[in-house]
Amino acid sequence: VQLQASGGGSVQSGGFLRLSCLASGSIPHNIMAWYRQAPGKQRELVASISSATNFYYADSVKGRFTITRDDAKNTVYLQMNSLKPEDTAVYYCSVKWIDSTAEWTHIWGQGTLVTVSS
């Protein structure tokens, strides 16, 4: 399975963007997520959604970002509203699942850059 992320760009503070991540195949019982990495900082989990639609949001994005998934399209989305300059980062999508050996498999897409200017 490969992941292809898209939707990054440059916006002004208060603006919005929608990121998309298409998986090349379907994976049952998985967790799809968006991470981000700002310059000089560690990669952090932004939001995740499981096949059972359990959600996680980082405190910094709660109320502004929404993660959704369309399993028919093997796609996960991240709607980002009220963007702030501190949201500037490279955003990565990921998917993980428990494989046939009962181990977690975690794959990443390429990053997409989001730049928010003040």
C-alpha positions in Angstrom: 0.0 0.0 0.0 1.2 3.5 -0.8 -0.1 6.8 0.3 -0.4 10.0 -1.8 -1.0 13.2 0.0 -2.2 16.5 -1.6 -3.8 19.8 -0.8 -1.1 21.7 0.9 -0.4 25.3 0.1 0.0 28.9 1.4 -2.8 30.7 3.1 -3.2 33.7 5.3 -4.0 33.4 9.0 -7.7 32.6 9.4 -7.8 30.8 6.1 -8.5 27.1 5.4 -7.1 24.2 3.5 -8.2 20.6 3.0 -5.7 17.9 2.8 -6.4 14.6 1.1 -4.5 11.3 1.3 -5.3 8.5 -1.1 -4.3 4.9 -0.2 -3.4 2.7 -3.2 -5.3 -0.2 -1.6 -7.8 -1.0 1.1 -6.8 -2.1 4.5 -9.3 -3.5 7.0 -9.3 -2.4 10.5 -6.8 0.4 10.3 -6.0 3.8 11.8 -5.5 6.7 9.4 -3.8 9.8 10.7 -2.2 13.1 9.9 1.1 14.2 11.5 3.0 17.4 11.0 6.6 18.5 11.4 7.5 22.1 11.8 11.0 23.3 11.1 13.3 22.4 14.0 10.6 20.4 15.8 9.7 16.8 16.2 6.9 15.2 14.2 3.7 15.3 16.1 0.3 13.6 15.7 -2.4 16.0 14.6 -5.4 13.8 14.3 -6.3 10.2 13.7 -9.4 8.2 12.9 -9.9 4.5 13.1 -12.0 2.2 11.0 -14.5 2.2 13.9 -14.4 6.0 13.7 -12.7 6.6 17.0 -11.1 10.0 16.8 -8.1 11.8 18.3 -7.2 15.4 18.0 -4.2 17.2 19.4 -5.2 20.0 21.8 -3.7 22.6 19.5 -6.1 21.8 16.7 -9.3 20.9 18.5 -12.3 22.8 17.2 -10.4 23.9 14.1 -9.4 20.7 12.3 -11.7 17.8 11.3 -10.5 14.4 10.1 -12.7 12.2 8.0 -12.4 9.1 5.9 -14.1 7.7 2.9 -13.4 4.0 2.9 -15.0 3.6 -0.5 -12.3 5.8 -1.9 -9.5 4.7 0.4 -9.0 8.3 1.3 -8.6 10.3 4.5 -9.1 14.0 4.7 -8.0 16.8 7.0 -10.2 19.9 6.9 -8.2 22.7 8.5 -10.0 25.9 9.4 -9.0 29.1 11.2 -5.4 28.4 10.4 -2.7 30.0 12.4 1.0 30.7 11.6 1.9 28.0 14.1 0.1 25.5 11.9 2.9 25.9 9.4 4.5 22.6 8.8 5.0 19.7 6.5 1.9 17.4 6.9 2.2 13.7 6.6 -0.6 11.1 6.3 -0.1 7.7 7.7 -2.0 4.4 8.1 -1.3 1.6 10.5 -2.8 -1.8 11.0 -2.1 -5.1 12.7 -0.8 -7.5 10.1 -1.0 -11.3 9.8 1.9 -11.7 12.2 0.0 -9.7 14.8 2.4 -6.8 14.6 1.7 -3.2 13.8 2.6 -2.1 10.3 2.9 1.7 9.8 3.3 3.4 6.5 3.7 7.0 5.6 2.9 9.2 2.6 5.1 11.9 1.3 4.7 15.3 3.0 2.7 18.2 1.8 3.7 21.7 2.9 1.2 24.0 4.6 2.4 27.6 5.1 0.2 30.1 7.1 1.3 33.7 7.0 0.2 36.3 9.5 
